[in-house]
Amino acid sequence: MKNSKNIKSLVSIKEIMGIPISAITLKETVQFIQKSIEEKRRIHHVVVNAGKIVSMKKNRSLFNSVINAELINADGQAVIWASKFLSKPLPERVERNIKYVFSGQKKK
């Protein structure tokens, strides 16, 4: 990933239930975040699962916060299944505990 300044212009975005989700893998997500850290650039990264999508439909503030993030990943197998059902397949689930990828720790 050459330039991390605007991931939405670099990757495919799949709109699932009105949410622009980045169609990238865990590895690509980590690369984007690492590049942002190297550039000392703050980003807003969020993950969505079925529960959060339901909450977003009821809470406009949450909806706006999520859709305005630079990077939105699917953290929930239900979202992956929905993307395939809607013929907008996402490559894989990118879980919210991505911090373990950076620290080398195992999840508890």
Backbone as a chain_set.jsonl record, in Angstrom:
{"seq": "MKNSKNIKSLVSIKEIMGIPISAITLKETVQFIQKSIEEKRRIHHVVVNAGKIVSMKKNRSLFNSVINAELINADGQAVIWASKFLSKPLPERVERNIKYVFSGQKKK", "coords": {"N": [[0.857, -1.171, 0.0], [0.9, 1.981, -1.069], [0.312, 4.759, -0.459], [-1.058, 5.992, 2.393], [-2.852, 7.971, 2.913], [-5.535, 8.294, 2.036], [-7.478, 5.836, 2.277], [-9.906, 5.064, 1.2], [-9.826, 5.787, -1.438], [-8.057, 4.017, -2.414], [-8.805, 1.38, -2.121], [-11.269, -1.173, -2.755], [-14.59, -0.435, -2.011], [-17.339, -1.738, -0.39], [-20.729, -1.351, -0.212], [-22.707, -2.168, 2.355], [-25.791, -2.585, 3.587], [-26.047, 0.2, 3.667], [-23.603, 0.994, 4.677], [-20.304, 1.914, 4.125], [-18.016, -0.381, 3.63], [-14.648, -1.334, 3.881], [-13.151, -3.373, 1.551], [-10.947, -5.184, 2.322], [-8.212, -7.25, 3.449], [-7.098, -8.672, 6.623], [-4.305, -8.472, 6.689], [-3.837, -6.366, 4.856], [-5.181, -4.331, 6.202], [-3.615, -4.086, 8.506], [-1.219, -3.222, 7.296], [-2.03, -0.694, 6.347], [-2.601, 0.616, 8.772], [-0.095, 0.478, 10.049], [1.423, 2.057, 8.284], [0.171, 4.51, 8.658], [0.848, 4.963, 11.321], [3.645, 5.193, 11.079], [3.722, 7.551, 9.623], [2.855, 9.213, 11.523], [0.173, 9.876, 11.656], [-3.089, 10.415, 12.583], [-5.864, 8.229, 12.562], [-9.257, 7.228, 12.046], [-10.482, 4.29, 12.832], [-12.8, 1.765, 12.505], [-14.805, -1.104, 13.336], [-17.432, -3.202, 12.188], [-20.174, -5.169, 13.227], [-23.007, -7.412, 13.179], [-24.643, -6.619, 15.333], [-23.769, -3.98, 15.844], [-24.482, -2.766, 13.459], [-27.282, -2.9, 13.585], [-27.643, -1.242, 15.839], [-26.681, 1.129, 14.752], [-28.701, 1.818, 13.003], [-30.614, 2.737, 14.709], [-29.397, 4.756, 16.118], [-28.415, 7.754, 15.255], [-26.123, 9.323, 15.69], [-24.124, 7.421, 16.223], [-24.196, 6.096, 13.759], [-23.305, 8.174, 12.011], [-20.723, 8.59, 13.044], [-19.472, 6.134, 12.482], [-19.707, 5.866, 9.611], [-18.142, 7.958, 8.791], [-15.574, 7.256, 9.318], [-12.13, 6.65, 8.439], [-11.386, 4.084, 7.872], [-13.187, 1.185, 7.646], [-13.932, -1.922, 8.819], [-15.221, -5.28, 8.477], [-16.267, -6.949, 11.238], [-17.401, -9.579, 12.053], [-18.968, -12.545, 11.389], [-21.518, -12.7, 10.364], [-21.792, -10.339, 8.905], [-19.994, -10.78, 6.838], [-21.216, -12.998, 5.614], [-23.633, -11.76, 4.848], [-22.618, -9.916, 2.997], [-21.818, -11.599, 0.937], [-24.265, -12.801, 0.255], [-25.564, -10.568, -0.726], [-24.225, -10.185, -3.05], [-21.885, -8.677, -2.886], [-19.189, -9.336, -2.089], [-17.058, -9.449, 0.742], [-13.604, -9.814, 1.578], [-12.706, -11.076, 4.005], [-13.239, -11.558, 7.542], [-12.284, -9.017, 9.765], [-11.15, -8.794, 12.754], [-11.962, -6.951, 15.778], [-9.994, -6.941, 17.717], [-7.484, -6.22, 16.77], [-5.244, -5.134, 17.826], [-3.686, -7.096, 18.956], [-2.268, -8.152, 16.878], [-0.277, -6.315, 16.489], [1.073, -6.335, 18.941], [1.903, -8.914, 19.335], [0.832, -10.541, 21.21], [-1.263, -13.141, 22.53], [-4.769, -13.585, 22.227], [-6.997, -13.513, 25.009]], "CA": [[0.0, 0.0, 0.0], [1.853, 3.066, -1.233], [-0.065, 6.006, 0.197], [-2.135, 5.683, 3.336], [-3.615, 9.169, 3.241], [-6.963, 8.131, 1.815], [-7.669, 4.43, 1.925], [-11.128, 4.885, 0.411], [-9.497, 5.929, -2.862], [-7.103, 2.97, -2.763], [-9.369, 0.03, -2.027], [-12.671, -1.354, -3.111], [-15.545, -0.222, -0.919], [-18.61, -2.431, -0.61], [-21.785, -0.791, 0.632], [-23.533, -3.209, 2.952], [-26.835, -1.963, 4.414], [-25.79, 1.635, 3.78], [-22.325, 1.237, 5.347], [-19.197, 1.702, 3.183], [-17.031, -1.235, 4.287], [-13.433, -1.559, 3.098], [-13.017, -4.774, 1.141], [-9.534, -5.521, 2.448], [-7.893, -8.33, 4.377], [-6.416, -8.294, 7.87], [-2.935, -8.063, 6.339], [-3.905, -5.029, 4.257], [-5.576, -3.419, 7.271], [-2.415, -3.87, 9.331], [-0.304, -2.395, 6.507], [-2.549, 0.674, 6.348], [-2.434, 1.179, 10.115], [1.343, 0.664, 10.27], [1.856, 3.213, 7.496], [-0.361, 5.697, 9.341], [1.683, 5.157, 12.522], [4.935, 5.702, 10.603], [3.515, 8.94, 9.199], [2.341, 9.939, 12.696], [-1.121, 10.393, 11.234], [-4.229, 9.854, 13.302], [-6.961, 7.749, 11.729], [-10.441, 6.706, 12.736], [-10.696, 2.931, 12.351], [-13.901, 1.09, 13.207], [-15.254, -2.397, 12.828], [-18.872, -3.377, 12.361], [-20.76, -6.508, 13.252], [-24.464, -7.313, 13.02], [-25.193, -5.837, 16.443], [-23.477, -2.558, 15.659], [-25.287, -2.294, 12.323], [-28.631, -2.674, 14.127], [-27.56, -0.042, 16.69], [-26.49, 2.29, 13.878], [-29.998, 2.171, 12.418], [-31.389, 3.403, 15.763], [-28.621, 5.84, 16.717], [-27.857, 8.55, 14.151], [-24.781, 9.76, 16.053], [-23.26, 6.264, 15.988], [-24.164, 5.913, 12.301], [-22.43, 9.199, 11.436], [-19.356, 8.327, 13.491], [-18.947, 4.979, 11.752], [-19.55, 6.069, 8.165], [-17.117, 8.973, 8.553], [-14.251, 6.703, 9.616], [-11.28, 6.424, 7.268], [-11.258, 2.652, 7.614], [-14.277, 0.404, 8.247], [-13.792, -3.347, 8.539], [-16.289, -6.176, 8.934], [-15.876, -7.804, 12.356], [-18.572, -10.389, 12.351], [-19.207, -13.458, 10.276], [-22.817, -12.378, 9.764], [-21.581, -9.279, 7.906], [-19.347, -11.443, 5.699], [-22.265, -13.773, 4.936], [-24.549, -10.808, 4.204], [-21.948, -9.35, 1.819], [-21.871, -12.612, -0.134], [-25.671, -12.922, -0.125], [-25.902, -9.364, -1.491], [-23.307, -10.157, -4.197], [-20.869, -7.657, -2.636], [-18.365, -10.1, -1.152], [-15.904, -8.931, 1.467], [-12.639, -10.909, 1.568], [-12.613, -11.81, 5.264], [-13.534, -10.859, 8.796], [-11.138, -8.369, 10.401], [-11.667, -8.633, 14.113], [-11.682, -5.697, 16.473], [-8.814, -7.065, 18.568], [-6.326, -6.123, 15.882], [-4.077, -4.72, 18.627], [-2.851, -8.267, 19.219], [-1.399, -8.334, 15.718], [0.864, -5.43, 16.696], [1.786, -6.633, 20.181], [2.391, -10.277, 19.344], [0.172, -11.263, 22.299], [-2.394, -13.99, 22.186], [-6.019, -13.171, 22.844], [-7.41, -14.31, 26.175]], "C": [[0.902, 1.233, 0.0], [1.524, 4.302, -0.409], [-1.257, 5.744, 1.105], [-3.051, 6.868, 3.596], [-5.11, 9.022, 3.041], [-7.24, 6.713, 1.328], [-8.889, 4.232, 1.041], [-10.875, 5.06, -1.077], [-8.576, 4.812, -3.343], [-7.703, 1.573, -2.809], [-10.817, 0.019, -2.494], [-13.532, -1.176, -1.861], [-16.838, -0.927, -1.3], [-19.642, -1.835, 0.339], [-22.712, -1.915, 1.068], [-24.506, -2.534, 3.917], [-26.547, -0.487, 4.69], [-24.471, 1.991, 4.436], [-21.191, 0.936, 4.366], [-18.054, 0.925, 3.846], [-15.856, -1.478, 3.34], [-13.279, -3.039, 2.811], [-11.536, -5.148, 1.127], [-9.35, -6.592, 3.518], [-7.283, -7.776, 5.663], [-5.015, -7.788, 7.56], [-2.917, -6.656, 5.753], [-4.295, -3.975, 5.28], [-4.373, -3.07, 8.135], [-1.416, -2.988, 8.589], [-0.734, -0.931, 6.517], [-2.318, 1.337, 7.702], [-0.954, 1.416, 10.416], [1.865, 1.888, 9.53], [1.377, 4.515, 8.15], [0.448, 6.011, 10.594], [3.033, 5.742, 12.12], [4.841, 7.166, 10.204], [3.018, 9.83, 10.337], [1.013, 10.621, 12.374], [-2.233, 9.652, 11.957], [-5.299, 9.416, 12.314], [-8.103, 7.288, 12.626], [-10.75, 5.363, 12.095], [-11.815, 2.306, 13.169], [-14.165, -0.26, 12.562], [-16.759, -2.485, 13.068], [-19.222, -4.859, 12.38], [-22.268, -6.32, 13.163], [-25.095, -6.449, 14.11], [-24.968, -4.346, 16.286], [-24.299, -1.989, 14.505], [-26.718, -2.022, 12.777], [-28.643, -1.402, 14.974], [-27.416, 1.222, 15.851], [-27.806, 2.745, 13.26], [-30.862, 2.939, 13.415], [-30.712, 4.662, 16.296], [-27.885, 6.601, 15.619], [-26.427, 9.004, 14.436], [-23.767, 8.632, 15.824], [-23.106, 6.032, 14.487], [-23.188, 6.896, 11.662], [-20.975, 8.979, 11.81], [-18.729, 7.2, 12.68], [-18.72, 5.308, 10.278], [-18.519, 7.141, 7.825], [-15.711, 8.499, 8.9], [-13.454, 6.522, 8.332], [-11.258, 4.952, 6.873], [-12.356, 1.914, 8.379], [-14.089, -1.049, 7.824], [-14.996, -4.109, 9.063], [-15.727, -7.072, 10.029], [-17.113, -8.583, 12.769], [-18.873, -11.26, 11.151], [-20.543, -13.176, 9.606], [-22.682, -11.297, 8.695], [-20.925, -9.869, 6.657], [-20.384, -12.232, 4.911], [-23.236, -12.859, 4.196], [-23.92, -10.231, 2.939], [-21.99, -10.326, 0.647], [-23.292, -12.778, -0.653], [-26.097, -11.764, -1.017], [-25.036, -9.193, -2.737], [-22.317, -8.997, -4.117], [-19.845, -8.258, -1.671], [-17.183, -9.341, -0.557], [-14.918, -10.09, 1.614], [-12.574, -11.732, 2.85], [-13.012, -10.915, 6.431], [-12.231, -10.272, 9.332], [-11.59, -8.001, 11.81], [-11.189, -7.37, 14.796], [-10.437, -5.761, 17.33], [-7.532, -7.082, 17.749], [-5.074, -5.726, 16.659], [-3.158, -5.898, 18.909], [-1.913, -8.554, 18.06], [-0.128, -7.513, 15.908], [1.711, -5.837, 17.903], [2.386, -8.03, 20.211], [1.771, -11.12, 20.452], [-0.907, -12.164, 21.735], [-3.621, -13.478, 22.901], [-6.338, -14.094, 24.002], [-8.806, -14.79, 25.997]], "O": [[1.596, 1.49, 0.984], [2.399, 4.832, 0.276], [-2.323, 5.329, 0.651], [-3.949, 6.771, 4.432], [-5.885, 9.582, 3.816], [-7.234, 6.435, 0.129], [-8.907, 3.321, 0.213], [-11.63, 4.537, -1.897], [-8.34, 4.674, -4.543], [-7.163, 0.684, -3.468], [-11.477, 1.052, -2.605], [-13.223, -1.708, -0.795], [-17.365, -0.736, -2.396], [-19.442, -1.82, 1.554], [-23.406, -2.525, 0.255], [-24.096, -1.981, 4.938], [-26.772, 0.008, 5.794], [-24.227, 3.161, 4.729], [-21.116, -0.17, 3.831], [-17.223, 1.51, 4.542], [-16.041, -1.784, 2.162], [-13.276, -3.861, 3.727], [-10.95, -5.394, 0.073], [-10.213, -6.804, 4.37], [-6.993, -6.585, 5.774], [-4.586, -6.777, 8.115], [-2.068, -5.843, 6.118], [-3.799, -2.85, 5.234], [-4.142, -1.904, 8.455], [-0.823, -2.093, 9.193], [0.095, -0.035, 6.676], [-1.889, 2.489, 7.767], [-0.599, 2.45, 10.981], [2.651, 2.664, 10.075], [2.111, 5.502, 8.183], [0.707, 7.176, 10.898], [3.512, 6.684, 12.751], [5.777, 7.935, 10.424], [2.79, 11.026, 10.158], [0.763, 11.764, 12.758], [-2.301, 8.423, 11.94], [-5.608, 10.125, 11.356], [-7.916, 7.001, 13.809], [-11.219, 5.3, 10.958], [-11.771, 2.322, 14.399], [-13.8, -0.515, 11.415], [-17.285, -1.916, 14.024], [-18.648, -5.673, 11.656], [-22.75, -5.19, 13.081], [-25.981, -5.641, 13.832], [-25.858, -3.541, 16.559], [-24.76, -0.85, 14.575], [-27.305, -1.012, 12.389], [-29.548, -0.578, 14.843], [-27.964, 2.267, 16.2], [-27.999, 3.937, 13.021], [-31.742, 3.704, 13.017], [-31.373, 5.535, 16.859], [-26.858, 6.144, 15.117], [-25.606, 9.064, 13.521], [-22.682, 8.867, 15.293], [-21.998, 5.797, 14.004], [-22.338, 6.5, 10.864], [-20.086, 9.163, 10.978], [-17.583, 7.306, 12.243], [-17.637, 5.048, 9.753], [-18.07, 7.222, 6.681], [-14.756, 9.267, 8.785], [-14.022, 6.272, 7.268], [-11.129, 4.614, 5.696], [-12.442, 2.006, 9.603], [-14.086, -1.37, 6.636], [-15.698, -3.653, 9.966], [-14.817, -7.863, 9.782], [-17.777, -8.242, 13.748], [-19.017, -10.768, 10.031], [-20.687, -13.391, 8.403], [-23.385, -11.336, 7.686], [-21.272, -9.489, 5.538], [-20.431, -12.148, 3.683], [-23.618, -13.138, 3.059], [-24.598, -10.073, 1.924], [-22.177, -9.92, -0.5], [-23.506, -12.884, -1.861], [-26.886, -11.941, -1.944], [-25.109, -8.161, -3.405], [-21.954, -8.406, -5.134], [-19.655, -7.75, -0.566], [-16.419, -8.685, -1.265], [-15.343, -11.236, 1.761], [-12.405, -12.951, 2.795], [-13.106, -9.693, 6.31], [-11.2, -10.945, 9.351], [-12.313, -7.027, 12.019], [-10.157, -6.799, 14.444], [-9.866, -4.718, 17.648], [-6.618, -7.864, 18.011], [-3.959, -5.961, 16.193], [-1.955, -5.705, 19.086], [-0.856, -9.151, 18.261], [0.963, -7.949, 15.538], [2.934, -5.695, 17.88], [3.275, -8.309, 21.016], [2.137, -12.284, 20.623], [-1.392, -11.974, 20.62], [-3.542, -12.997, 24.031], [-6.007, -15.279, 23.993], [-9.338, -15.479, 26.868]]}, "num_chains": 1, "name": "protein.A"}
